[in-house]
Each structure stands twice: as C-alpha cells, then as structure tokens.
Amino acid sequence: VFRIMYVHRPFLQVAEAVLVASVTATVAFAMIYFSEDCKSLGEEPVEHPLQMFCKDGEYNSMATAFFNTPEKSVRSLFHDPPGLYKPQTLGLFTLSYFLLACWTYGLTVSAGVFIPSLLIGAAWGRLFGILLLICGFFQSSNLYLFIKIGGIVRMTLSLTVIIVEATGNVTFGLPIMLVLITAKIVGDYFVEGLYDIHIKLQSVPFLHWEPPPTSHALTASSIKGKIELKMDKHQCDFSNMKSVYNVFLST
C-alpha cells in the first residue's frame, strides 16, 4: 500500500530497487562474515560448497545457503545429509531471508516470490526437523521440508510437480501433494493467498473461480441497473456486451 501511494514515480522506483539490493547484499555479507558454521570439505559431500571467510579446505554453510541460486539452495536443503547446517544458521537465514523477501516483493522489477517462498519454507522445515531430531522424536530432518512450503501460493498439483522437478525426487510425490492440500485448506480458512491479496491491492479486474459467499441470493436483475449505468458511462457499443445485456433484461 505504501508503494502504491508514494513510490510511483520512475526515479523513486529505481532508487528503491537500488536501496533494497544494497541492503540485501550488505545483510548477506555481514551474516556470512560473522557466521562460524565452517565445515570441512571431507566431512559431508556438498554439491556447491563456498569457502567465503573460512579456512582452506572448509566451506561456509551460511554462504552455501545465501550465495547459491535459490534452486540450488532448495536442492541442498532437500538432499544434503543431516549435520550440514546448524540450527542457528538455519534460524538466522530463515528470518533474514523472510524479511528481505517481504521487502523485495512488490518492487518494480521483473521478480517474483514463488522460488523465494520455496527456499524459506525449505529452510524453516529443515530447522523444524532438526529441532525434533535433537529432541529425539524422529530420525530424519529432511521429511519436514514439505510441511512449510504450501501456505503462500495455495497451489496443489502444479506446486507438487514443481517441487518434484526442482528436487529431482519423485519418492515423496504423494505425501507432498497431501501436505500441500492440507496447507491450502488451513491457509484459506484464515486468509487469502498472497497472489490474491496482491491482485486486490493492484485493483486488477480478476474473475475468481467461485462467486463471493454472499452472492447466493443475487440474481441478474439485481445488477441490471449497474450494468446499464456502466454502459452509459463508458459509451460501450460492443455487440457481444449488448447480447449479454439483453440476456440480463430478459431475466
């Protein structure tokens, strides 16, 4: 809402994008520099290790999460063995990445929130699994990556396919689908999805799949006057619209 009201001139939009990029890079470098989560390259097999302020023969787990592409980071969180990330590392990464993603979403740049939401959900889910593993409840922390990634975009089948393709693993296809369906049902009970909220903020004329809950008693004759007023206001002279209007008049 703040961006819609105040950040609408081109130079302000460019300045905001530069500011967000600068703060993001500063936060990432600071967290990597002060991170003490350095591990030996021989301890666990890592697909894309980054040294980044660690000694020779070591890699930085925080840098592995931050400076890889989001797709590689998601794959690392799914497939890398337990013990690669400390709980403190995942906690700081999840919190900072979540706040930066919330700030970045809505910039006038060609960017989205889908892949960052997958990465945030994967990091938070792995942290949740590690905490349960420390408490001695379960033997695997990777399974809990799936429980946190379906509540933002509210998709089921398509998101299942995307996750399976991104991770290269079809073993958990059915459990992922069931978890995403559950996340959608629970999320829809409290609030709409992020894309639906953004569509409303942008005042995009979007026709939803289902009518509003209070429209069960609404008939075509109830909105006939509003349609006539709209047609007169905009001086519409389209044959298709007139055909629809005549149908309304006959009801």
HELIX and SHEET records of a PDB file:
HELIX    1   1 PHE A    2  TYR A    6  1                                   5    
HELIX    2   2 PRO A   10  PHE A   34  1                                  25    
HELIX    3   3 SER A   61  PHE A   66  1                                   6    
HELIX    4   4 PRO A   70  HIS A   79  1                                  10    
HELIX    5   5 PRO A   87  THR A  104  1                                  18    
HELIX    6   6 PHE A  114  CYS A  135  1                                  22    
HELIX    7   7 ASN A  142  ILE A  147  5                                   6    
HELIX    8   8 LEU A  157  THR A  167  1                                  11    
HELIX    9   9 GLY A  173  PHE A  190  1                                  18    
HELIX   10  10 LEU A  194  LEU A  201  1                                   8    
HELIX   11  11 PRO A  213  SER A  215  5                                   3    
HELIX   12  12 ALA A  220  ILE A  223  5                                   4    
HELIX   13  13 LYS A  224  HIS A  234  1                                  11    
HELIX   14  14 SER A  239  SER A  250  1                                  12    
SHEET    1   A 2 CYS A  38  SER A  40  0                                        
SHEET    2   A 2 GLU A  58  ASN A  60 -1                                        
END                                                                             
